[in-house]
């Protein structure tokens, strides 16, 4: 399954990349415009240089006392020239040149106006009725270097601006989504049994429909759970009453019978009614366990509940249970009724299937770990996990419906905790142990 990126990360990275691309496009456009403007400035400089030098060169040539040619213009000191020039007559004879001029860089014959060679940009002008020509040349590499330096001057700030932009965009996105993050945290922090509406007053407008849909779903879920719990409670009452009535009538009939054969038949009916009553009770407990009521909306101290349940078992089976309780309270989001059903089923299972020579150990520690273990035959590993299934029983002669561990596992699953089953019991050579941490319920 593909990993889901956070909305904050996607917005931050996406906006930063978008802004960076826009900047690069802007820098490219600015560089092209700057190059065009620089070319115009350089061309203007070429033309201005030619117009300035040409009168001086004409004067110098016309005032010469001899016909010496290929004269190099005098300089005050040697220096590198970006602009070089030649003065020639109409036949192309060289009359004057700058000291650093490269003759191969110029056209074979003088031309007026702007022209390009493979290495230079040239401007030509004429004087004395088109008999004298001047050509001023500038290396194209000079223009390329200037354009490159201008482009770098525009790009270098991006090295600093991109991380600043990333931080800025990230901060703005995080601040904008702060209410959404708080909304998410409010959902994560509430218990599974908390179905109250979510507060959506501070959410951005785009997320309000989501919050409204979630609240409608929670409302429908609340109504469904309440209806199921109401049905379970009413069904329990409606089933208990006729079964108890039928059992009482059978017991009364039993006392009126004098025939042993009839009394044995009525006893069988009585046993069947008791088994049906116990089975209906377990089925109702299973329905409640699977009905989503395992989590309460606030924490409860479960120590007194456990002590009360163990005391009830002690009154029925004296000396069969060893109870260990923490010194203080043990608070949990586990629903008290669900906890009572879970405890009853685990203890009842241990008493039924455990050895009568050793007491059932019921232990609740201060950190919320709850354990029920008994001595007895070892349950094979291949049968151990099957005991969580409905109507599944290990090989035993003890009576039962095969629903006790299924009910306990359903309650644990509804509370988001795991019921561990192991045989032999921890630290023993035989027996069976069930443990879970009720502090993890949420």
Secondary structure, DSSP 8 states (H G I E B T S, - for coil): ------HHHHHHHHHHHHHHHHHHHHHHHHHHHHHHHHHHHHHHHHHHHHHHHHHHHHHHHHT-SS---SEE---SS----SEEEEEEETT--EEEE-TT--GGGS-SS--SEEEE-SSEEEEEEEETTTTEEEEEEEEHHHHHHHHHHHHHHHHHHHHHHHHHHHHHHHHHHHHHTHHHHHHHHHHHHS-TT-------TTS-HHHHHHHHHHHHHHHHHHHHHHHHHHHHHHHHHHHHHHHHHHHHHHHHHHHH---HHHHHHHHHHHHHHHHHHHHHHHHHHHHHHTTT-SEEEEEEE-HHHHHHHHHHHHHHSTT-EEEE--SS--EEEE-HHHHHHHHHHHHHHHHHHS-TTS-EEEEE-TTSEEEEEE-S----HHHHGGGGSTT---S-SS---S-HHHHHHHHHHHTT---EEESS-TTSSS-EEEEEEGGG--
